[in-house]
Amino acid sequence: MAANVYEGLFILDANRFGRDPETVSGQVPAMVEKLGGEVLVSRLWEERRLAFPIKGQRKGTYWLTYFRLDAERLGDLRRQCQITDDILRMLFLKVDPRIVDAVVTHAKSAPVAAHPDEEKPVAEVAVVTESVEAVEVEAEEDKG
């Protein structure tokens, strides 16, 4: 089966991340690579207060990762994340192949939010919106 590019957003235990950030954040790329995947970007997104407690934690560290992985192995990655104490929650989204380069480039260059209440810069929102609009236009042209 073909490898897909996925966006993985992980909520890490902020207390453990604060004590040993390299080890805690390094678990995510290590799991992907162990399953035969390739990590394209792996970076801190932000730290913030959670809307509700998760596993007794009120604060979480959001870690963003883009990776290429065989679709059949995604279930194995999900199970591994569920049994890892440092990961409170995770979400995987398949990235449309037409926007992979733009999204990965943006993720590499985007600034990390300095404060949880800080709004995202207008330029960041515009880049993502332009990418999505370009894909929608291409999709309509393919239909026609």
A tleap script that builds the chain and sets N, CA, C and O, in Angstrom:
source leaprc.protein.ff14SB
mol = sequence {
  NMET ALA ALA ASN VAL TYR GLU GLY LEU PHE
  ILE LEU ASP ALA ASN ARG PHE GLY ARG ASP
  PRO GLU THR VAL SER GLY GLN VAL PRO ALA
  MET VAL GLU LYS LEU GLY GLY GLU VAL LEU
  VAL SER ARG LEU TRP GLU GLU ARG ARG LEU
  ALA PHE PRO ILE LYS GLY GLN ARG LYS GLY
  THR TYR TRP LEU THR TYR PHE ARG LEU ASP
  ALA GLU ARG LEU GLY ASP LEU ARG ARG GLN
  CYS GLN ILE THR ASP ASP ILE LEU ARG MET
  LEU PHE LEU LYS VAL ASP PRO ARG ILE VAL
  ASP ALA VAL VAL THR HIE ALA LYS SER ALA
  PRO VAL ALA ALA HIE PRO ASP GLU GLU LYS
  PRO VAL ALA GLU VAL ALA VAL VAL THR GLU
  SER VAL GLU ALA VAL GLU VAL GLU ALA GLU
  GLU ASP LYS CGLY
}
set mol.1.N position { 0.841 -1.180 0.000 }
set mol.1.CA position { 0.000 0.000 0.000 }
set mol.1.C position { 0.885 1.241 0.000 }
set mol.1.O position { 1.995 1.209 0.532 }
set mol.2.N position { 0.411 2.320 -0.584 }
set mol.2.CA position { 1.179 3.560 -0.714 }
set mol.2.C position { 1.264 4.297 0.610 }
set mol.2.O position { 0.364 4.233 1.447 }
set mol.3.N position { 2.376 4.998 0.771 }
set mol.3.CA position { 2.561 5.814 1.968 }
set mol.3.C position { 1.851 7.147 1.775 }
set mol.3.O position { 1.912 7.745 0.701 }
set mol.4.N position { 1.192 7.596 2.805 }
set mol.4.CA position { 0.497 8.883 2.801 }
set mol.4.C position { 1.222 9.837 3.734 }
set mol.4.O position { 1.990 9.420 4.601 }
set mol.5.N position { 0.965 11.122 3.540 }
set mol.5.CA position { 1.486 12.122 4.469 }
set mol.5.C position { 0.367 12.452 5.440 }
set mol.5.O position { -0.772 12.693 5.039 }
set mol.6.N position { 0.706 12.459 6.723 }
set mol.6.CA position { -0.256 12.731 7.773 }
set mol.6.C position { 0.207 13.904 8.618 }
set mol.6.O position { 1.403 14.149 8.779 }
set mol.7.N position { -0.771 14.621 9.152 }
set mol.7.CA position { -0.503 15.629 10.166 }
set mol.7.C position { -0.884 14.996 11.488 }
set mol.7.O position { -2.002 14.508 11.650 }
set mol.8.N position { 0.031 15.001 12.423 }
set mol.8.CA position { -0.241 14.482 13.753 }
set mol.8.C position { -0.152 15.606 14.762 }
set mol.8.O position { 0.877 16.274 14.870 }
set mol.9.N position { -1.225 15.815 15.501 }
set mol.9.CA position { -1.206 16.808 16.567 }
set mol.9.C position { -1.314 16.043 17.881 }
set mol.9.O position { -2.278 15.313 18.112 }
set mol.10.N position { -0.332 16.219 18.719 }
set mol.10.CA position { -0.244 15.487 19.972 }
set mol.10.C position { -0.351 16.461 21.138 }
set mol.10.O position { 0.235 17.544 21.104 }
set mol.11.N position { -1.093 16.080 22.162 }
set mol.11.CA position { -1.090 16.841 23.408 }
set mol.11.C position { -0.218 16.035 24.362 }
set mol.11.O position { -0.562 14.924 24.766 }
set mol.12.N position { 0.916 16.627 24.709 }
set mol.12.CA position { 1.873 15.970 25.591 }
set mol.12.C position { 1.675 16.443 27.023 }
set mol.12.O position { 1.180 17.546 27.259 }
set mol.13.N position { 2.057 15.617 27.963 }
set mol.13.CA position { 2.011 15.972 29.377 }
set mol.13.C position { 2.965 17.142 29.607 }
set mol.13.O position { 4.177 16.980 29.467 }
set mol.14.N position { 2.444 18.313 29.957 }
set mol.14.CA position { 3.254 19.524 30.094 }
set mol.14.C position { 4.267 19.413 31.235 }
set mol.14.O position { 5.360 19.972 31.139 }
set mol.15.N position { 3.927 18.711 32.301 }
set mol.15.CA position { 4.867 18.562 33.426 }
set mol.15.C position { 6.083 17.738 33.018 }
set mol.15.O position { 7.221 18.111 33.306 }
set mol.16.N position { 5.840 16.635 32.356 }
set mol.16.CA position { 6.953 15.792 31.906 }
set mol.16.C position { 7.764 16.496 30.826 }
set mol.16.O position { 8.991 16.398 30.801 }
set mol.17.N position { 7.075 17.206 29.932 }
set mol.17.CA position { 7.762 17.942 28.875 }
set mol.17.C position { 8.648 19.035 29.485 }
set mol.17.O position { 9.761 19.269 29.013 }
set mol.18.N position { 8.161 19.693 30.518 }
set mol.18.CA position { 8.928 20.735 31.176 }
set mol.18.C position { 10.205 20.215 31.822 }
set mol.18.O position { 11.221 20.910 31.839 }
set mol.19.N position { 10.158 18.996 32.353 }
set mol.19.CA position { 11.332 18.404 33.000 }
set mol.19.C position { 12.347 17.875 31.988 }
set mol.19.O position { 13.555 17.994 32.197 }
set mol.20.N position { 11.851 17.283 30.877 }
set mol.20.CA position { 12.752 16.666 29.899 }
set mol.20.C position { 12.158 16.796 28.493 }
set mol.20.O position { 11.649 15.815 27.950 }
set mol.21.N position { 12.215 17.982 27.901 }
set mol.21.CA position { 11.558 18.220 26.614 }
set mol.21.C position { 12.085 17.355 25.462 }
set mol.21.O position { 11.308 16.920 24.612 }
set mol.22.N position { 13.380 17.108 25.431 }
set mol.22.CA position { 13.949 16.333 24.323 }
set mol.22.C position { 13.468 14.886 24.326 }
set mol.22.O position { 13.145 14.333 23.275 }
set mol.23.N position { 13.420 14.283 25.489 }
set mol.23.CA position { 12.989 12.883 25.581 }
set mol.23.C position { 11.503 12.749 25.277 }
set mol.23.O position { 11.104 11.871 24.513 }
set mol.24.N position { 10.684 13.608 25.866 }
set mol.24.CA position { 9.234 13.511 25.680 }
set mol.24.C position { 8.863 13.778 24.222 }
set mol.24.O position { 8.116 13.003 23.625 }
set mol.25.N position { 9.373 14.857 23.649 }
set mol.25.CA position { 9.030 15.175 22.261 }
set mol.25.C position { 9.699 14.221 21.278 }
set mol.25.O position { 9.191 14.019 20.175 }
set mol.26.N position { 10.817 13.638 21.656 }
set mol.26.CA position { 11.518 12.701 20.777 }
set mol.26.C position { 10.808 11.370 20.613 }
set mol.26.O position { 11.125 10.609 19.699 }
set mol.27.N position { 9.858 11.080 21.481 }
set mol.27.CA position { 9.127 9.816 21.375 }
set mol.27.C position { 8.274 9.757 20.112 }
set mol.27.O position { 8.120 8.694 19.509 }
set mol.28.N position { 7.723 10.896 19.716 }
set mol.28.CA position { 6.830 10.920 18.552 }
set mol.28.C position { 7.587 10.542 17.272 }
set mol.28.O position { 7.173 9.607 16.586 }
set mol.29.N position { 8.680 11.233 16.925 }
set mol.29.CA position { 9.408 10.830 15.715 }
set mol.29.C position { 9.973 9.412 15.807 }
set mol.29.O position { 10.024 8.696 14.808 }
set mol.30.N position { 10.396 9.011 17.000 }
set mol.30.CA position { 10.947 7.661 17.176 }
set mol.30.C position { 9.897 6.595 16.847 }
set mol.30.O position { 10.208 5.592 16.204 }
set mol.31.N position { 8.657 6.813 17.289 }
set mol.31.CA position { 7.588 5.845 17.006 }
set mol.31.C position { 7.306 5.765 15.509 }
set mol.31.O position { 7.122 4.675 14.966 }
set mol.32.N position { 7.272 6.919 14.842 }
set mol.32.CA position { 7.013 6.951 13.398 }
set mol.32.C position { 8.120 6.213 12.646 }
set mol.32.O position { 7.841 5.386 11.777 }
set mol.33.N position { 9.364 6.511 12.978 }
set mol.33.CA position { 10.494 5.889 12.293 }
set mol.33.C position { 10.575 4.392 12.575 }
set mol.33.O position { 10.970 3.620 11.701 }
set mol.34.N position { 10.208 3.976 13.780 }
set mol.34.CA position { 10.221 2.551 14.130 }
set mol.34.C position { 9.229 1.763 13.263 }
set mol.34.O position { 9.439 0.585 12.977 }
set mol.35.N position { 8.155 2.429 12.855 }
set mol.35.CA position { 7.149 1.779 12.010 }
set mol.35.C position { 7.466 1.922 10.522 }
set mol.35.O position { 6.647 1.565 9.676 }
set mol.36.N position { 8.646 2.440 10.204 }
set mol.36.CA position { 9.056 2.553 8.810 }
set mol.36.C position { 8.640 3.855 8.154 }
set mol.36.O position { 8.677 3.966 6.929 }
set mol.37.N position { 8.246 4.839 8.943 }
set mol.37.CA position { 7.819 6.119 8.405 }
set mol.37.C position { 8.956 7.117 8.325 }
set mol.37.O position { 10.072 6.858 8.775 }
set mol.38.N position { 8.647 8.263 7.742 }
set mol.38.CA position { 9.617 9.343 7.590 }
set mol.38.C position { 9.021 10.610 8.196 }
set mol.38.O position { 7.922 11.017 7.821 }
set mol.39.N position { 9.732 11.230 9.122 }
set mol.39.CA position { 9.269 12.459 9.749 }
set mol.39.C position { 9.693 13.636 8.869 }
set mol.39.O position { 10.875 13.799 8.565 }
set mol.40.N position { 8.718 14.454 8.465 }
set mol.40.CA position { 8.994 15.616 7.630 }
set mol.40.C position { 9.210 16.862 8.477 }
set mol.40.O position { 10.119 17.645 8.199 }
set mol.41.N position { 8.392 17.057 9.501 }
set mol.41.CA position { 8.513 18.171 10.443 }
set mol.41.C position { 8.020 17.674 11.792 }
set mol.41.O position { 7.030 16.947 11.871 }
set mol.42.N position { 8.717 18.070 12.856 }
set mol.42.CA position { 8.281 17.745 14.211 }
set mol.42.C position { 8.676 18.920 15.084 }
set mol.42.O position { 9.862 19.182 15.281 }
set mol.43.N position { 7.667 19.644 15.618 }
set mol.43.CA position { 7.970 20.881 16.327 }
set mol.43.C position { 6.925 21.199 17.381 }
set mol.43.O position { 5.792 20.719 17.338 }
set mol.44.N position { 7.346 22.024 18.329 }
set mol.44.CA position { 6.438 22.543 19.344 }
set mol.44.C position { 5.462 23.498 18.676 }
set mol.44.O position { 5.860 24.349 17.880 }
set mol.45.N position { 4.194 23.357 18.999 }
set mol.45.CA position { 3.208 24.292 18.486 }
set mol.45.C position { 2.909 25.338 19.558 }
set mol.45.O position { 3.088 26.535 19.334 }
set mol.46.N position { 2.453 24.875 20.726 }
set mol.46.CA position { 2.215 25.796 21.833 }
set mol.46.C position { 1.906 25.022 23.106 }
set mol.46.O position { 1.610 23.828 23.077 }
set mol.47.N position { 1.985 25.738 24.227 }
set mol.47.CA position { 1.563 25.192 25.510 }
set mol.47.C position { 0.356 25.991 25.948 }
set mol.47.O position { 0.339 27.216 25.829 }
set mol.48.N position { -0.661 25.299 26.458 }
set mol.48.CA position { -1.860 26.014 26.882 }
set mol.48.C position { -2.645 25.214 27.903 }
set mol.48.O position { -2.455 24.011 28.083 }
set mol.49.N position { -3.523 25.931 28.553 }
set mol.49.CA position { -4.445 25.321 29.510 }
set mol.49.C position { -5.474 24.522 28.713 }
set mol.49.O position { -5.968 24.984 27.685 }
set mol.50.N position { -5.790 23.332 29.192 }
set mol.50.CA position { -6.760 22.474 28.513 }
set mol.50.C position { -8.180 22.901 28.875 }
set mol.50.O position { -8.412 23.427 29.964 }
set mol.51.N position { -9.111 22.682 27.986 }
set mol.51.CA position { -10.508 23.038 28.216 }
set mol.51.C position { -11.108 22.194 29.352 }
set mol.51.O position { -11.996 22.644 30.076 }
set mol.52.N position { -10.608 20.976 29.484 }
set mol.52.CA position { -11.048 20.084 30.554 }
set mol.52.C position { -9.870 19.186 30.916 }
set mol.52.O position { -8.998 18.961 30.078 }
set mol.53.N position { -9.822 18.674 32.123 }
set mol.53.CA position { -8.684 17.820 32.518 }
set mol.53.C position { -8.627 16.535 31.687 }
set mol.53.O position { -9.649 15.901 31.426 }
set mol.54.N position { -7.426 16.173 31.285 }
set mol.54.CA position { -7.184 14.920 30.576 }
set mol.54.C position { -6.165 14.144 31.390 }
set mol.54.O position { -5.051 14.620 31.611 }
set mol.55.N position { -6.533 12.965 31.834 }
set mol.55.CA position { -5.677 12.135 32.679 }
set mol.55.C position { -5.152 12.937 33.873 }
set mol.55.O position { -4.000 12.783 34.279 }
set mol.56.N position { -6.012 13.792 34.425 }
set mol.56.CA position { -5.658 14.581 35.598 }
set mol.56.C position { -4.825 15.823 35.307 }
set mol.56.O position { -4.474 16.557 36.231 }
set mol.57.N position { -4.507 16.067 34.056 }
set mol.57.CA position { -3.683 17.222 33.690 }
set mol.57.C position { -4.559 18.387 33.248 }
set mol.57.O position { -5.550 18.187 32.545 }
set mol.58.N position { -4.204 19.594 33.652 }
set mol.58.CA position { -4.963 20.788 33.281 }
set mol.58.C position { -4.227 21.630 32.232 }
set mol.58.O position { -4.798 22.565 31.669 }
set mol.59.N position { -2.967 21.294 31.975 }
set mol.59.CA position { -2.172 22.021 31.000 }
set mol.59.C position { -1.539 21.018 30.043 }
set mol.59.O position { -1.159 19.923 30.456 }
set mol.60.N position { -1.421 21.381 28.772 }
set mol.60.CA position { -0.847 20.468 27.802 }
set mol.60.C position { 0.126 21.174 26.870 }
set mol.60.O position { 0.028 22.379 26.637 }
set mol.61.N position { 1.052 20.409 26.351 }
set mol.61.CA position { 1.997 20.889 25.354 }
set mol.61.C position { 1.569 20.304 24.015 }
set mol.61.O position { 1.529 19.086 23.846 }
set mol.62.N position { 1.252 21.175 23.069 }
set mol.62.CA position { 0.804 20.734 21.753 }
set mol.62.C position { 2.018 20.564 20.854 }
set mol.62.O position { 2.807 21.494 20.684 }
set mol.63.N position { 2.166 19.385 20.283 }
set mol.63.CA position { 3.305 19.055 19.433 }
set mol.63.C position { 2.776 18.701 18.047 }
set mol.63.O position { 1.920 17.826 17.916 }
set mol.64.N position { 3.278 19.369 17.020 }
set mol.64.CA position { 2.823 19.190 15.645 }
set mol.64.C position { 3.857 18.394 14.869 }
set mol.64.O position { 5.048 18.704 14.910 }
set mol.65.N position { 3.403 17.370 14.164 }
set mol.65.CA position { 4.303 16.533 13.375 }
set mol.65.C position { 3.663 16.212 12.029 }
set mol.65.O position { 2.489 15.849 11.954 }
set mol.66.N position { 4.448 16.350 10.978 }
set mol.66.CA position { 4.038 15.891 9.654 }
set mol.66.C position { 4.933 14.714 9.320 }
set mol.66.O position { 6.154 14.794 9.457 }
set mol.67.N position { 4.326 13.621 8.882 }
set mol.67.CA position { 5.111 12.423 8.602 }
set mol.67.C position { 4.501 11.630 7.461 }
set mol.67.O position { 3.309 11.728 7.172 }
set mol.68.N position { 5.357 10.837 6.818 }
set mol.68.CA position { 4.938 9.937 5.743 }
set mol.68.C position { 4.959 8.530 6.328 }
set mol.68.O position { 5.957 8.101 6.907 }
set mol.69.N position { 3.841 7.816 6.167 }
set mol.69.CA position { 3.720 6.482 6.757 }
set mol.69.C position { 2.773 5.650 5.922 }
set mol.69.O position { 1.800 6.159 5.365 }
set mol.70.N position { 3.066 4.374 5.840 }
set mol.70.CA position { 2.188 3.441 5.156 }
set mol.70.C position { 0.832 3.440 5.864 }
set mol.70.O position { 0.774 3.358 7.091 }
set mol.71.N position { -0.238 3.529 5.111 }
set mol.71.CA position { -1.584 3.628 5.684 }
set mol.71.C position { -1.908 2.451 6.615 }
set mol.71.O position { -2.634 2.611 7.596 }
set mol.72.N position { -1.373 1.287 6.304 }
set mol.72.CA position { -1.643 0.109 7.128 }
set mol.72.C position { -1.001 0.211 8.512 }
set mol.72.O position { -1.434 -0.466 9.444 }
set mol.73.N position { 0.020 1.043 8.653 }
set mol.73.CA position { 0.748 1.166 9.915 }
set mol.73.C position { 0.181 2.246 10.833 }
set mol.73.O position { 0.605 2.358 11.983 }
set mol.74.N position { -0.772 3.042 10.342 }
set mol.74.CA position { -1.330 4.129 11.144 }
set mol.74.C position { -2.024 3.605 12.401 }
set mol.74.O position { -1.934 4.225 13.461 }
set mol.75.N position { -2.702 2.487 12.294 }
set mol.75.CA position { -3.349 1.874 13.456 }
set mol.75.C position { -2.328 1.466 14.518 }
set mol.75.O position { -2.578 1.608 15.715 }
set mol.76.N position { -1.177 0.961 14.072 }
set mol.76.CA position { -0.112 0.593 15.011 }
set mol.76.C position { 0.423 1.834 15.735 }
set mol.76.O position { 0.698 1.794 16.935 }
set mol.77.N position { 0.565 2.930 14.990 }
set mol.77.CA position { 1.039 4.177 15.598 }
set mol.77.C position { 0.024 4.687 16.619 }
set mol.77.O position { 0.401 5.133 17.702 }
set mol.78.N position { -1.250 4.624 16.278 }
set mol.78.CA position { -2.302 5.080 17.194 }
set mol.78.C position { -2.269 4.261 18.496 }
set mol.78.O position { -2.372 4.827 19.585 }
set mol.79.N position { -2.128 2.948 18.387 }
set mol.79.CA position { -2.076 2.095 19.581 }
set mol.79.C position { -0.839 2.407 20.430 }
set mol.79.O position { -0.914 2.438 21.658 }
set mol.80.N position { 0.290 2.634 19.771 }
set mol.80.CA position { 1.515 2.963 20.503 }
set mol.80.C position { 1.361 4.274 21.261 }
set mol.80.O position { 1.827 4.396 22.394 }
set mol.81.N position { 0.714 5.251 20.646 }
set mol.81.CA position { 0.486 6.547 21.299 }
set mol.81.C position { -0.445 6.397 22.501 }
set mol.81.O position { -0.261 7.069 23.516 }
set mol.82.N position { -1.437 5.525 22.392 }
set mol.82.CA position { -2.395 5.339 23.475 }
set mol.82.C position { -1.766 4.736 24.718 }
set mol.82.O position { -2.233 4.993 25.828 }
set mol.83.N position { -0.719 3.940 24.557 }
set mol.83.CA position { -0.089 3.302 25.716 }
set mol.83.C position { 1.123 4.077 26.234 }
set mol.83.O position { 1.756 3.666 27.207 }
set mol.84.N position { 1.446 5.201 25.581 }
set mol.84.CA position { 2.560 6.036 26.017 }
set mol.84.C position { 2.035 7.066 27.017 }
set mol.84.O position { 1.160 7.865 26.685 }
set mol.85.N position { 2.562 7.046 28.229 }
set mol.85.CA position { 2.091 7.926 29.297 }
set mol.85.C position { 2.300 9.405 29.007 }
set mol.85.O position { 1.536 10.237 29.496 }
set mol.86.N position { 3.301 9.749 28.233 }
set mol.86.CA position { 3.608 11.159 27.955 }
set mol.86.C position { 2.627 11.798 26.977 }
set mol.86.O position { 2.551 13.024 26.899 }
set mol.87.N position { 1.879 10.993 26.232 }
set mol.87.CA position { 0.926 11.508 25.245 }
set mol.87.C position { -0.478 11.425 25.833 }
set mol.87.O position { -0.982 10.339 26.117 }
set mol.88.N position { -1.106 12.599 26.012 }
set mol.88.CA position { -2.455 12.638 26.581 }
set mol.88.C position { -3.511 12.379 25.512 }
set mol.88.O position { -4.462 11.635 25.751 }
set mol.89.N position { -3.354 12.981 24.346 }
set mol.89.CA position { -4.288 12.820 23.220 }
set mol.89.C position { -3.521 12.982 21.925 }
set mol.89.O position { -2.436 13.562 21.905 }
set mol.90.N position { -4.096 12.461 20.824 }
set mol.90.CA position { -3.502 12.661 19.511 }
set mol.90.C position { -4.601 12.684 18.458 }
set mol.90.O position { -5.687 12.137 18.647 }
set mol.91.N position { -4.285 13.328 17.353 }
set mol.91.CA position { -5.197 13.415 16.226 }
set mol.91.C position { -4.378 13.272 14.961 }
set mol.91.O position { -3.351 13.933 14.814 }
set mol.92.N position { -4.814 12.417 14.042 }
set mol.92.CA position { -4.123 12.234 12.770 }
set mol.92.C position { -5.050 12.641 11.640 }
set mol.92.O position { -6.211 12.234 11.595 }
set mol.93.N position { -4.527 13.449 10.727 }
set mol.93.CA position { -5.259 13.860 9.535 }
set mol.93.C position { -4.430 13.539 8.307 }
set mol.93.O position { -3.230 13.810 8.282 }
set mol.94.N position { -5.046 12.973 7.301 }
set mol.94.CA position { -4.350 12.709 6.044 }
set mol.94.C position { -4.273 14.022 5.267 }
set mol.94.O position { -5.285 14.701 5.087 }
set mol.95.N position { -3.082 14.376 4.811 }
set mol.95.CA position { -2.865 15.613 4.070 }
set mol.95.C position { -3.055 15.326 2.591 }
set mol.95.O position { -2.513 14.353 2.066 }
set mol.96.N position { -3.826 16.174 1.918 }
set mol.96.CA position { -4.048 16.041 0.478 }
set mol.96.C position { -2.693 16.125 -0.227 }
set mol.96.O position { -1.930 17.058 0.024 }
set mol.97.N position { -2.385 15.171 -1.099 }
set mol.97.CA position { -1.077 15.165 -1.761 }
set mol.97.C position { -0.754 16.442 -2.531 }
set mol.97.O position { 0.419 16.762 -2.724 }
set mol.98.N position { -1.766 17.170 -2.968 }
set mol.98.CA position { -1.528 18.389 -3.753 }
set mol.98.C position { -1.022 19.544 -2.904 }
set mol.98.O position { -0.469 20.500 -3.448 }
set mol.99.N position { -1.195 19.486 -1.583 }
set mol.99.CA position { -0.750 20.608 -0.743 }
set mol.99.C position { 0.333 20.208 0.257 }
set mol.99.O position { 0.673 20.995 1.141 }
set mol.100.N position { 0.876 19.007 0.133 }
set mol.100.CA position { 1.886 18.534 1.078 }
set mol.100.C position { 3.076 19.492 1.147 }
set mol.100.O position { 3.486 19.884 2.239 }
set mol.101.N position { 3.630 19.868 0.008 }
set mol.101.CA position { 4.818 20.730 0.008 }
set mol.101.C position { 4.535 22.065 0.681 }
set mol.101.O position { 5.346 22.542 1.475 }
set mol.102.N position { 3.403 22.668 0.376 }
set mol.102.CA position { 3.066 23.976 0.960 }
set mol.102.C position { 2.867 23.878 2.471 }
set mol.102.O position { 3.336 24.738 3.216 }
set mol.103.N position { 2.187 22.853 2.919 }
set mol.103.CA position { 1.901 22.697 4.350 }
set mol.103.C position { 3.180 22.415 5.131 }
set mol.103.O position { 3.385 22.979 6.206 }
set mol.104.N position { 4.038 21.551 4.603 }
set mol.104.CA position { 5.281 21.212 5.291 }
set mol.104.C position { 6.211 22.427 5.339 }
set mol.104.O position { 6.832 22.686 6.370 }
set mol.105.N position { 6.311 23.162 4.251 }
set mol.105.CA position { 7.136 24.372 4.232 }
set mol.105.C position { 6.626 25.383 5.244 }
set mol.105.O position { 7.409 26.004 5.963 }
set mol.106.N position { 5.330 25.544 5.295 }
set mol.106.CA position { 4.727 26.476 6.247 }
set mol.106.C position { 5.001 26.047 7.690 }
set mol.106.O position { 5.322 26.879 8.538 }
set mol.107.N position { 4.874 24.758 7.962 }
set mol.107.CA position { 5.091 24.258 9.323 }
set mol.107.C position { 6.543 24.448 9.760 }
set mol.107.O position { 6.813 24.689 10.937 }
set mol.108.N position { 7.466 24.339 8.821 }
set mol.108.CA position { 8.877 24.540 9.157 }
set mol.108.C position { 9.180 25.993 9.499 }
set mol.108.O position { 10.052 26.270 10.323 }
set mol.109.N position { 8.467 26.919 8.871 }
set mol.109.CA position { 8.791 28.330 9.035 }
set mol.109.C position { 7.866 29.084 9.992 }
set mol.109.O position { 8.173 30.216 10.365 }
set mol.110.N position { 6.754 28.494 10.392 }
set mol.110.CA position { 5.778 29.193 11.237 }
set mol.110.C position { 6.322 29.407 12.642 }
set mol.110.O position { 6.964 28.518 13.201 }
set mol.111.N position { 6.070 30.579 13.216 }
set mol.111.CA position { 6.530 30.840 14.583 }
set mol.111.C position { 5.684 30.088 15.604 }
set mol.111.O position { 4.516 29.782 15.361 }
set mol.112.N position { 6.285 29.799 16.736 }
set mol.112.CA position { 5.575 29.163 17.845 }
set mol.112.C position { 4.851 30.256 18.612 }
set mol.112.O position { 5.422 31.316 18.867 }
set mol.113.N position { 3.594 30.010 18.984 }
set mol.113.CA position { 2.822 31.001 19.740 }
set mol.113.C position { 3.511 31.267 21.075 }
set mol.113.O position { 3.892 30.342 21.792 }
set mol.114.N position { 3.661 32.542 21.388 }
set mol.114.CA position { 4.351 32.915 22.622 }
set mol.114.C position { 3.451 32.788 23.844 }
set mol.114.O position { 3.935 32.549 24.951 }
set mol.115.N position { 2.160 32.946 23.652 }
set mol.115.CA position { 1.229 32.909 24.767 }
set mol.115.C position { -0.040 32.203 24.304 }
set mol.115.O position { -0.453 32.393 23.160 }
set mol.116.N position { -0.671 31.395 25.152 }
set mol.116.CA position { -1.861 30.657 24.745 }
set mol.116.C position { -2.991 31.536 24.220 }
set mol.116.O position { -3.758 31.091 23.366 }
set mol.117.N position { -3.115 32.762 24.702 }
set mol.117.CA position { -4.209 33.627 24.271 }
set mol.117.C position { -3.863 34.437 23.023 }
set mol.117.O position { -4.703 35.172 22.504 }
set mol.118.N position { -2.625 34.301 22.543 }
set mol.118.CA position { -2.177 35.064 21.386 }
set mol.118.C position { -2.872 34.559 20.120 }
set mol.118.O position { -2.977 33.351 19.902 }
set mol.119.N position { -3.339 35.482 19.296 }
set mol.119.CA position { -3.980 35.092 18.044 }
set mol.119.C position { -2.922 34.762 17.010 }
set mol.119.O position { -1.790 35.240 17.085 }
set mol.120.N position { -3.305 33.937 16.039 }
set mol.120.CA position { -2.372 33.593 14.978 }
set mol.120.C position { -2.189 34.797 14.061 }
set mol.120.O position { -3.151 35.514 13.787 }
set mol.121.N position { -0.972 35.026 13.585 }
set mol.121.CA position { -0.740 36.147 12.684 }
set mol.121.C position { -1.582 36.025 11.419 }
set mol.121.O position { -1.837 34.923 10.934 }
set mol.122.N position { -2.006 37.163 10.894 }
set mol.122.CA position { -2.851 37.187 9.697 }
set mol.122.C position { -2.142 36.527 8.525 }
set mol.122.O position { -2.786 35.834 7.738 }
set mol.123.N position { -0.833 36.721 8.386 }
set mol.123.CA position { -0.084 36.135 7.270 }
set mol.123.C position { -0.153 34.613 7.316 }
set mol.123.O position { -0.265 33.971 6.272 }
set mol.124.N position { -0.088 34.023 8.521 }
set mol.124.CA position { -0.147 32.573 8.652 }
set mol.124.C position { -1.498 32.050 8.176 }
set mol.124.O position { -1.555 31.055 7.454 }
set mol.125.N position { -2.571 32.702 8.567 }
set mol.125.CA position { -3.910 32.293 8.151 }
set mol.125.C position { -4.058 32.437 6.642 }
set mol.125.O position { -4.671 31.584 6.000 }
set mol.126.N position { -3.510 33.498 6.069 }
set mol.126.CA position { -3.621 33.748 4.633 }
set mol.126.C position { -2.926 32.665 3.826 }
set mol.126.O position { -3.461 32.230 2.807 }
set mol.127.N position { -1.747 32.215 4.249 }
set mol.127.CA position { -1.013 31.185 3.513 }
set mol.127.C position { -1.816 29.899 3.457 }
set mol.127.O position { -1.944 29.293 2.394 }
set mol.128.N position { -2.357 29.478 4.588 }
set mol.128.CA position { -3.147 28.244 4.619 }
set mol.128.C position { -4.407 28.403 3.779 }
set mol.128.O position { -4.769 27.484 3.045 }
set mol.129.N position { -5.082 29.542 3.866 }
set mol.129.CA position { -6.295 29.783 3.095 }
set mol.129.C position { -6.002 29.737 1.605 }
set mol.129.O position { -6.766 29.147 0.842 }
set mol.130.N position { -4.905 30.352 1.183 }
set mol.130.CA position { -4.542 30.333 -0.234 }
set mol.130.C position { -4.287 28.909 -0.709 }
set mol.130.O position { -4.690 28.555 -1.817 }
set mol.131.N position { -3.635 28.094 0.091 }
set mol.131.CA position { -3.360 26.707 -0.286 }
set mol.131.C position { -4.649 25.923 -0.453 }
set mol.131.O position { -4.801 25.165 -1.412 }
set mol.132.N position { -5.576 26.103 0.474 }
set mol.132.CA position { -6.850 25.388 0.402 }
set mol.132.C position { -7.653 25.853 -0.801 }
set mol.132.O position { -8.246 25.035 -1.505 }
set mol.133.N position { -7.677 27.158 -1.042 }
set mol.133.CA position { -8.412 27.681 -2.193 }
set mol.133.C position { -7.815 27.161 -3.493 }
set mol.133.O position { -8.562 26.846 -4.419 }
set mol.134.N position { -6.498 27.062 -3.592 }
set mol.134.CA position { -5.846 26.556 -4.798 }
set mol.134.C position { -6.246 25.107 -5.052 }
set mol.134.O position { -6.475 24.721 -6.199 }
set mol.135.N position { -6.331 24.306 -4.002 }
set mol.135.CA position { -6.737 22.905 -4.155 }
set mol.135.C position { -8.182 22.827 -4.619 }
set mol.135.O position { -8.515 22.005 -5.474 }
set mol.136.N position { -9.058 23.687 -4.055 }
set mol.136.CA position { -10.461 23.678 -4.460 }
set mol.136.C position { -10.613 24.057 -5.922 }
set mol.136.O position { -11.428 23.461 -6.626 }
set mol.137.N position { -9.849 25.033 -6.397 }
set mol.137.CA position { -9.907 25.447 -7.803 }
set mol.137.C position { -9.436 24.319 -8.702 }
set mol.137.O position { -10.058 24.037 -9.726 }
set mol.138.N position { -8.328 23.664 -8.321 }
set mol.138.CA position { -7.828 22.544 -9.114 }
set mol.138.C position { -8.847 21.412 -9.165 }
set mol.138.O position { -9.024 20.793 -10.214 }
set mol.139.N position { -9.513 21.133 -8.063 }
set mol.139.CA position { -10.509 20.071 -8.016 }
set mol.139.C position { -11.674 20.374 -8.953 }
set mol.139.O position { -12.172 19.478 -9.635 }
set mol.140.N position { -12.116 21.649 -8.989 }
set mol.140.CA position { -13.208 22.037 -9.868 }
set mol.140.C position { -12.784 21.933 -11.328 }
set mol.140.O position { -13.587 21.540 -12.174 }
set mol.141.N position { -11.529 22.280 -11.640 }
set mol.141.CA position { -11.033 22.178 -13.004 }
set mol.141.C position { -10.945 20.731 -13.444 }
set mol.141.O position { -11.206 20.418 -14.606 }
set mol.142.N position { -10.576 19.833 -12.517 }
set mol.142.CA position { -10.497 18.411 -12.849 }
set mol.142.C position { -11.862 17.826 -13.173 }
set mol.142.O position { -11.975 16.927 -14.007 }
set mol.143.N position { -12.901 18.333 -12.515 }
set mol.143.CA position { -14.272 17.850 -12.760 }
set mol.143.C position { -14.766 18.300 -14.122 }
set mol.143.O position { -15.456 17.552 -14.815 }
set mol.144.N position { -14.413 19.531 -14.511 }
set mol.144.CA position { -14.907 20.146 -15.726 }
set mol.144.C position { -14.265 19.607 -16.921 }
set mol.144.O position { -14.579 20.030 -18.034 }
savepdb mol mol.pdb
quit
